[in-house]
Amino acid sequence: MGRSVTRHVYDVRDTPPGIHRALPSPFLTFVVPVDEPLRMRRPDGGCSDFRACLAGLHDEPGTIVHPGHQAGIHVSVHPLAARALFGLPAAALAGHSVEAADVVGRIGGELCERVDAGATWPARLAALDDVLARLLRTHDDGPRAVAELRHAWGRVQDGGSVRDVAREVGWSTDHLSRRFAAEFGVRPSVAGRMARFDRVRREIARRAGLGALDLAGVAADHGYADQAHLAREFRALAGCSATTWVAEEVHGGLVGSVQDGPQADGPSSAA
């Protein structure tokens, strides 16, 4: 699976019951909770419980409702690995959170049972790795994204403009945008925006942990016009201000929970 898939254990205890914001990122997420289902608030205000949740790319925050304890395994999946693992393009999941078994079938239920039965985190991770390896073998001969889209994804993640990327792959900007959205579920500009936001919120969390938030410095370091530009962008993608997010989730002990951990770095041969 190489750099296309990374996973980390989360086990957060003794925090007040509340919510955790599942922020936009340039990765698909696959969450297998332990002990209790993952409860997510729907746009209509109700909640849905997941034994194992598979979520596509999204440019709005999701809301995880927790009772003060969250534990499980979080898997970050590079969008170019979606076909290899799940047999479908990332676009098929964009904007949705679904029960994993609805996508991968009975092996999804098997995974939940094996993770629940695991007595230790190494045993649970071994069960996950076995299931991921079997999914890769299942879809080994399936189609892959064309070279132009693989190149385009990497370039927009690094801040490349749609115009420049289209010129590099020999497509018009309209054709690039259509093909890109058909594969990933978001336009190239949105993918680049989510990648920058993901880097920024991690840097904000790091600086807040050191006691020196310095939002103006973060804005300058990441190419925003000024701190006000960063503030607008953070609120648009997180649903709250950066200072509120820091107070509730960084200082509140939730960073390091479901979403946070090492991220899938780029496509490997599995993608």
C-alpha positions in Angstrom: 0.0 0.0 0.0 3.0 2.2 0.4 2.4 6.0 0.6 -1.1 5.7 -0.7 -2.6 4.6 2.6 -1.7 5.5 6.1 -3.4 4.6 9.3 -3.2 5.6 13.0 -4.9 4.6 16.2 -6.8 7.2 18.2 -7.9 6.7 21.8 -9.0 9.9 23.5 -10.5 9.7 27.0 -11.7 12.0 29.7 -12.8 14.8 27.5 -16.2 16.5 28.0 -18.9 15.1 25.7 -19.4 17.1 22.6 -18.4 17.3 19.0 -15.3 16.8 16.9 -15.2 18.6 13.5 -14.2 16.3 10.6 -12.4 19.0 8.6 -12.0 18.9 4.8 -8.8 17.3 3.6 -7.3 16.0 0.3 -7.8 12.4 1.4 -10.6 9.9 1.6 -11.2 8.7 5.2 -12.0 5.2 6.4 -12.7 5.0 10.1 -13.2 1.8 12.1 -14.3 2.7 15.7 -13.8 0.4 18.7 -16.4 -0.1 21.5 -19.0 2.3 20.2 -20.2 3.2 16.7 -19.0 6.4 15.1 -21.9 8.8 15.4 -22.1 11.6 12.8 -24.6 14.5 12.7 -26.5 14.7 9.5 -27.3 18.1 7.8 -31.0 17.6 8.9 -29.9 17.6 12.5 -30.3 13.9 13.1 -27.4 11.4 13.7 -26.2 8.3 11.9 -24.1 5.6 13.5 -21.4 3.7 11.6 -19.7 0.5 12.4 -17.1 1.5 9.8 -17.4 4.8 8.0 -16.0 5.5 4.5 -16.0 9.2 3.5 -15.1 10.8 0.3 -13.6 14.3 -0.4 -15.7 17.1 1.1 -15.3 20.8 1.3 -17.6 21.3 4.3 -16.9 20.1 7.8 -18.6 17.0 9.1 -19.6 16.6 12.8 -18.7 13.7 15.0 -20.7 13.5 18.2 -18.8 11.8 21.0 -19.6 10.9 24.7 -16.2 11.9 26.0 -14.3 8.8 24.7 -13.3 8.0 21.1 -11.3 5.1 20.1 -10.6 3.3 16.8 -8.5 3.3 13.7 -8.4 6.1 11.1 -7.2 5.3 7.6 -6.2 8.1 5.2 -6.6 7.0 1.5 -5.1 8.9 -1.4 -7.8 9.6 -3.9 -5.8 7.9 -6.6 -5.9 4.7 -4.5 -9.7 4.6 -4.4 -10.0 2.4 -7.5 -7.4 0.0 -6.2 -8.9 -0.4 -2.8 -12.6 0.1 -3.4 -13.1 -0.6 -7.1 -14.5 2.8 -7.8 -13.2 6.4 -8.4 -13.0 8.8 -5.6 -15.8 10.8 -7.2 -18.3 8.1 -6.3 -17.9 8.9 -2.6 -17.4 12.7 -2.8 -19.5 14.6 -0.3 -20.8 11.4 1.3 -20.2 9.3 4.4 -21.3 5.7 4.0 -21.2 2.4 5.8 -18.0 0.7 4.5 -19.8 -2.6 4.0 -22.2 -0.9 1.5 -19.1 -0.3 -0.7 -16.8 -3.3 0.0 -19.5 -5.9 0.9 -19.2 -8.6 3.5 -15.5 -8.0 4.0 -16.4 -4.7 5.6 -18.5 -6.5 8.2 -15.7 -9.0 8.8 -13.3 -6.1 9.4 -15.6 -4.6 12.1 -15.9 -8.0 13.8 -12.2 -8.6 13.8 -11.4 -5.2 15.1 -14.0 -5.5 17.9 -12.6 -8.9 18.8 -9.0 -7.7 18.9 -7.5 -7.7 22.4 -4.7 -5.2 21.5 -4.1 -2.4 19.0 -1.4 -4.4 17.2 -4.0 -7.2 16.7 -6.6 -4.7 15.4 -4.1 -3.1 13.0 -3.1 -6.6 11.7 -6.8 -7.3 11.0 -7.1 -4.0 9.1 -4.0 -4.6 7.1 -5.1 -8.1 6.1 -8.5 -6.7 4.9 -6.8 -3.8 2.9 -4.4 -6.3 1.3 -7.3 -8.5 0.2 -9.2 -5.5 -1.2 -6.1 -4.6 -3.2 -5.9 -8.1 -4.6 -9.6 -8.0 -5.5 -9.3 -4.9 -7.6 -5.8 -5.5 -8.8 -6.8 -5.7 -12.5 -9.2 -2.8 -12.4 -8.8 0.5 -14.3 -6.6 3.3 -13.0 -6.7 7.1 -13.5 -5.0 8.2 -16.7 -1.5 9.7 -16.4 -2.8 13.3 -17.1 -5.1 13.1 -14.0 -2.4 11.6 -11.8 -0.1 14.5 -12.8 -2.9 17.1 -12.3 -3.7 15.9 -8.8 -0.1 16.2 -7.6 0.3 19.6 -9.2 -2.8 21.2 -7.8 -1.9 19.9 -4.4 1.3 21.8 -4.6 -0.5 25.0 -5.6 -0.3 24.8 -9.4 -2.9 26.8 -11.2 -5.6 25.2 -13.3 -4.3 27.1 -16.3 -0.7 25.9 -15.8 -1.7 22.3 -15.2 -3.9 22.2 -18.2 -1.1 23.4 -20.4 1.3 20.8 -18.9 -1.1 17.9 -19.7 -2.1 19.3 -23.1 -5.8 19.8 -22.2 -8.0 22.8 -22.2 -8.9 24.1 -18.7 -12.6 23.1 -19.2 -11.6 19.6 -20.3 -9.2 19.3 -17.3 -11.9 20.5 -14.9 -14.5 18.1 -16.2 -12.2 15.0 -16.2 -10.8 16.0 -12.8 -14.2 16.3 -11.2 -15.4 13.0 -12.8 -12.4 11.2 -11.2 -12.2 12.9 -7.8 -15.6 14.6 -7.3 -14.2 18.1 -6.9 -12.8 20.6 -9.3 -9.0 21.2 -9.4 -9.3 24.6 -7.7 -11.3 23.0 -4.8 -8.7 20.2 -4.5 -5.9 22.7 -4.2 -7.9 24.8 -1.7 -8.5 21.7 0.5 -4.8 20.7 0.4 -3.7 24.2 1.5 -6.3 24.3 4.3 -5.2 20.9 5.5 -1.6 22.1 5.8 -2.7 25.3 7.5 -4.8 23.8 10.1 -2.0 21.3 11.0 0.4 24.2 11.3 -2.1 26.2 13.4 -2.4 23.2 15.8 1.4 22.8 16.0 1.9 26.5 16.8 -1.0 26.5 19.3 0.6 23.6 21.0 3.8 25.6 21.4 1.9 28.6 22.8 2.5 30.9 19.8 -0.5 30.9 17.5 0.6 33.8 15.2 -2.1 33.6 12.6 -0.6 36.4 10.6 2.6 34.4 10.3 0.7 31.3 9.2 -1.1 33.3 6.6 2.1 34.7 5.2 3.8 31.3 5.2 1.0 29.7 3.3 0.3 32.2 0.6 -2.8 34.0 1.9 -3.1 37.7 1.2 -3.3 38.5 4.8 -4.6 37.3 8.2 -8.2 38.3 7.3 -8.0 36.2 4.1 -6.9 33.2 6.2 -9.7 33.9 8.7 -12.4 33.9 6.0 -11.0 30.7 4.5 -10.8 28.9 7.8 -14.3 29.8 8.8 -15.6 28.7 5.3 -14.0 25.3 5.5 -14.1 24.6 9.3 -17.4 26.2 10.2 -15.8 28.2 12.9 -12.9 30.6 13.5 -9.4 29.3 13.9 -9.3 30.6 17.5 -12.5 28.7 18.3 -11.2 25.6 16.7 -8.0 25.9 18.7 -9.8 26.5 22.0 -12.3 23.6 21.5 -10.2 21.0 19.8 -6.5 21.7 20.3 -6.6 23.0 23.9 -9.7 20.8 24.5 -7.7 17.7 23.8 -9.5 16.5 20.6 -6.7 17.1 18.2 -5.0 13.7 18.0 -8.4 12.0 17.9 -10.3 10.7 14.9 -8.9 12.7 12.0 -5.4 13.6 13.1 -2.3 11.5 12.3 0.2 10.9 9.6 -1.4 11.4 6.1 -1.1 9.5 2.9 1.7 11.2 1.1 1.2 10.4 -2.5 0.4 7.7 -5.0 2.3 4.5 -4.9 2.1 1.5 -7.3 -1.1 0.6 -5.6 -2.8 3.7 -6.8 
